[in-house]
Amino acid sequence: MIERRKEPRYPVALVCDMLHGGVRLLSRTRDLSRGGISVEAKQALQVSDVVELALVLVFSDGRSEPLRLKGVVVWCTPIPGGFQIGAKFAPLTAQQRAFIEVFLKFLDGAVAPPTGGSTRRDS
C-alpha cells in the first residue's frame, strides 16, 4: 500500500464534536496531523461531506477551549461499534495552524504545554 499522507500522524484520544448538516455527532479522535484528523463515531459520513469540528486539546496542566476547524471527509470505514472517519482540514487560519503546531510538538515531546491564562483558539 502506498502512503499518501504528507504529514506525520500523532495518535491522540480527544473529545471531538462534529457538526454535519446541523446535527451534532460526538466522536473521539484516533490521530491528528497538520493536515487532518481521524475520528471514531457512531454514524457514517459520506466522502466529500463537510464537517465542523470542535476539539478540546488536553495539556498536562489543563484543557483548552474548543479549537474550531472545518474539514472534508476523505474516507469512512466501518469498525466494531461504529465508523472510523478521516477528514482533511479546510484551509486554516494562521492562528489555527500555529495552535495545531504547538499541540503536535507537545505530543511529540518537543515543547512544554502553554501555561497560565486562556488557551482559547477559535477561527
C-alpha positions in Angstrom: 0.0 0.0 0.0 1.3 3.4 -0.9 1.4 6.0 1.9 -0.2 9.2 0.5 -0.2 11.3 3.7 2.0 14.4 3.5 2.2 14.9 7.3 3.0 12.5 10.2 0.1 11.4 12.3 0.1 11.7 16.1 -2.0 9.2 18.0 -4.2 11.1 20.5 -7.6 10.4 22.0 -9.6 13.7 22.3 -13.3 14.5 22.5 -14.3 15.9 19.2 -17.7 17.4 18.5 -18.6 17.3 14.8 -21.4 19.2 13.2 -22.8 17.8 9.9 -25.9 19.3 8.4 -26.8 20.9 11.7 -26.6 17.6 13.5 -24.1 17.2 16.4 -22.1 14.0 16.2 -20.0 13.1 19.3 -16.8 11.4 18.3 -13.3 10.7 19.6 -10.0 11.3 17.8 -7.7 8.4 16.9 -5.0 10.6 15.5 -4.2 14.2 14.4 -1.8 15.7 11.9 -1.1 19.2 10.5 -3.4 18.4 7.6 -6.3 16.3 9.0 -7.8 14.1 11.6 -9.1 10.5 12.1 -12.1 10.0 14.4 -14.3 7.2 15.6 -18.1 7.9 15.5 -21.3 6.0 15.7 -22.6 7.5 12.4 -21.2 7.1 8.9 -20.4 10.1 6.8 -20.0 10.3 3.0 -16.8 11.2 1.2 -16.9 14.9 0.5 -19.2 15.7 3.4 -18.2 19.0 5.1 -18.0 18.9 8.9 -17.3 21.5 11.5 -15.0 20.2 14.2 -14.6 21.3 17.8 -11.5 19.8 19.5 -10.8 20.2 23.2 -7.0 19.9 23.4 -5.6 18.4 26.6 -2.4 19.6 28.1 -0.7 18.3 31.3 -1.9 21.4 33.1 -5.5 21.6 31.8 -7.7 21.8 28.7 -8.1 24.3 26.0 -11.3 25.9 25.0 -12.6 24.2 21.8 -10.5 24.7 18.7 -12.9 25.1 15.9 -12.0 23.8 12.4 -13.7 22.8 9.2 -12.9 19.5 7.5 -13.9 17.5 4.4 -14.4 13.7 4.8 -11.9 11.8 2.6 -12.8 8.3 3.8 -15.2 6.4 6.1 -14.9 2.7 7.0 -17.0 0.5 9.4 -15.3 -0.7 12.6 -16.7 -2.6 15.5 -19.3 -0.3 17.2 -19.3 2.4 14.6 -17.1 4.0 11.9 -13.7 5.4 11.5 -13.7 8.7 9.5 -10.8 10.5 8.0 -11.1 14.2 7.2 -8.7 16.8 5.8 -8.8 20.2 7.3 -10.2 23.0 5.2 -7.8 26.0 4.8 -6.7 27.0 8.3 -6.1 30.5 9.6 -2.5 31.3 10.7 -3.7 31.2 14.3 -5.3 27.7 13.9 -2.1 26.4 12.2 0.1 27.8 14.9 -2.0 26.3 17.7 -2.1 22.8 16.0 1.7 23.1 15.5 2.3 23.8 19.2 -0.1 20.9 20.2 1.7 18.5 17.9 5.1 19.5 19.2 3.7 19.0 22.7 2.5 15.4 21.7 6.0 14.8 20.2 7.7 16.0 23.5 9.5 18.8 21.7 7.8 21.7 23.7 6.2 22.3 27.0 2.5 23.0 27.1 1.2 26.5 27.3 0.8 27.7 30.9 -1.4 30.3 32.6 -4.1 32.3 31.0 -6.6 31.2 28.4 -5.6 28.8 25.6 -8.6 29.8 23.5 -8.0 29.4 19.8 -11.1 29.9 17.6 -11.2 30.6 13.9 
